């Protein structure tokens, strides 16, 4: 460890800081979408409630029109009955009785319909009460979640600030040319630019490293690129922590790995 290129541990530290920084920034960047998701869920339920209340109003107003018509028909029956006593001829009596019968049938049908409308009104009222309870629960949950997200945002912002300061310090210890190379690869390959070579494979692209190149990495005196993905390599064996990590990781087949996507 003592005679390896001093830029190796420096770059490794920078890469670890960048990984953490990217992860923190990604979490922070996801917060607005989570807040608007909460608002959108609330809005959807509010709209459903508005529609349900509209339906209730319509049914109630239809029911009230039916009830008015029923009253009119009942008045009609009373009038017809009163008239029956004053009728002189059998023909007039027949006509009056037929009219009375028709009105009675209408009253019967309408009474049945009003009862069905009343059932529909009760059902919609129950549905509205259920939705109001859901909405109220959702509002409380959303408020609590927003408070939690606000706290998370503060935490992330503070930590991003700290991480950026640490990074600025680390960058000072890295040679300009190596840093420029590192930044270029990081930009091109989505974050990972300095990766371990472990058991003769690049741990980022999982491709085999030619034996001669691997031997040079083992010596730790140079920073060399992976011939497959172009990332800069160091040997995992120089850092027991990295060696352990890659020993315990299950090897993934090369086709499952999307090039350039960092594994956080
Ligand atoms: Zn590679």
Boltz pocket constraint, residues with backbone or C-beta under 6 A from the ligand:
constraints:
  - pocket:
      binder: B
      contacts: [[A, 202], [A, 203], [A, 204], [A, 205], [A, 206], [A, 207], [A, 226], [A, 227], [A, 228], [A, 229], [A, 230], [A, 231]]
      max_distance: 6.0
